[in-house]
Amino acid sequence: MLPVVIRVLAPQDGVAYRALRLRALHDHPDAFTSSFEEESARPLAWSVQRLAHQPEKPCDFFLGAFQQSLLVGMVGLQGRYRPKERHNATVVGLYVVPELAGQGIGGELMRQLVNRANTCAGLEQIELTVTQGNQSAWAIYARCGFVEFGVLQRAIKVQEQYYAKVHMVLQLR
């Protein structure tokens, strides 16, 4: 396997990020709360803006895994900024191209996300959801220290089929 470099995504990665996100949403509609249809209707500028550093949102970032110059994986963290919720953030959009699945890229993306989250002032815990039955993603999260705290039945509906979401949390401090 060629080496993989993980780094923070920036606005200049918007085209690659958008393409990989749309691929993830198209190929795995049950794994994400967002839909391919709603995301593909958004302009490229939305993806570019999403990757831009915003000082008022210091805990928001996206990491990308690159093999040579090709984006092959990604994950993001989105903070909460209301006064009573500032100690929380949410993991979003973990995805690795299927051709490289099982090679540790997802786990490394999550480890680096947790390490970076630990540097966010005031951030005490991060949470996520994973589609019930997605054992490979669940295992990555569990290895990073996330624990289940509930299941929302019928959390999403894809083509008349319901999927439950397992809620997980990692206490940072």
Residue pairs with C-beta under 8 A, 6 or more apart in sequence:
1 100
1 103
2 67
2 68
3 67
4 65
4 66
4 67
4 72
4 73
4 100
4 105
4 108
5 65
5 66
5 67
6 63
6 64
6 65
6 66
6 73
6 108
6 109
6 112
7 63
7 64
7 66
8 61
8 62
8 63
8 64
8 116
9 17
9 51
9 61
9 62
9 63
9 64
9 74
10 51
10 52
10 53
11 48
11 49
11 51
11 52
13 51
13 64
13 71
14 44
14 47
14 48
14 50
14 51
15 44
15 47
16 64
16 70
16 71
17 47
17 50
17 51
17 62
17 64
17 71
17 74
18 44
18 47
19 71
20 71
20 72
20 73
20 74
20 95
20 97
21 39
21 47
21 74
21 93
21 95
22 36
22 39
22 40
23 95
23 97
24 31
24 32
24 93
24 95
25 32
25 34
25 35
25 36
25 39
26 36
27 98
28 95
29 35
29 36
29 158
29 159
30 131
30 156
30 158
30 161
30 163
31 95
31 131
31 134
31 137
32 93
33 129
33 155
33 156
33 165
50 62
51 62
53 61
54 60
56 81
57 78
57 79
57 81
58 79
58 120
58 121
59 77
59 78
59 79
59 89
59 117
59 120
59 123
60 76
60 77
60 78
60 79
61 76
61 77
61 116
62 74
62 75
62 76
62 77
62 93
63 74
63 75
63 76
63 109
63 112
63 113
63 116
64 71
64 73
64 74
65 71
65 72
65 73
65 74
65 96
65 105
65 108
65 109
66 72
67 100
72 96
72 97
72 99
72 100
72 105
73 94
73 95
73 96
73 97
73 100
73 105
73 106
73 109
74 93
74 94
74 95
74 109
75 91
75 92
75 93
75 94
75 95
75 106
75 109
75 110
75 113
76 91
76 92
76 93
77 89
77 90
77 91
77 92
77 113
77 116
77 117
77 126
78 89
78 90
78 92
79 86
79 88
79 89
79 120
79 123
80 86
80 88
80 89
80 90
86 122
86 123
87 122
87 123
87 124
87 125
88 123
88 124
88 125
88 126
88 127
89 117
89 120
89 123
89 125
89 126
89 127
90 126
90 127
90 128
91 110
91 113
91 126
91 127
91 128
92 128
94 106
94 109
94 110
94 137
94 140
96 105
96 106
96 109
101 136
102 136
106 136
106 137
106 140
107 140
107 143
107 144
110 140
110 141
110 144
111 144
114 126
114 144
114 145
114 170
114 172
117 123
117 126
117 172
118 172
123 172
124 171
124 172
124 173
125 169
125 170
125 171
125 172
126 169
126 170
126 172
127 167
127 168
127 169
127 170
128 141
128 146
128 167
128 168
128 169
129 152
129 155
129 165
129 166
129 167
129 168
130 137
130 138
130 141
130 165
130 166
130 168
131 137
131 156
131 163
131 164
131 165
131 166
132 151
132 163
132 164
132 165
132 166
138 166
138 168
141 168
142 168
144 170
145 170
146 168
146 169
146 170
147 168
147 169
147 170
148 166
148 167
148 168
149 167
149 168
149 169
150 166
150 167
151 164
151 165
151 166
151 167
152 164
152 165
152 167
153 162
153 164
154 162
154 163
154 164
155 162
155 163
155 164
155 165
156 162
156 163
156 165
157 163
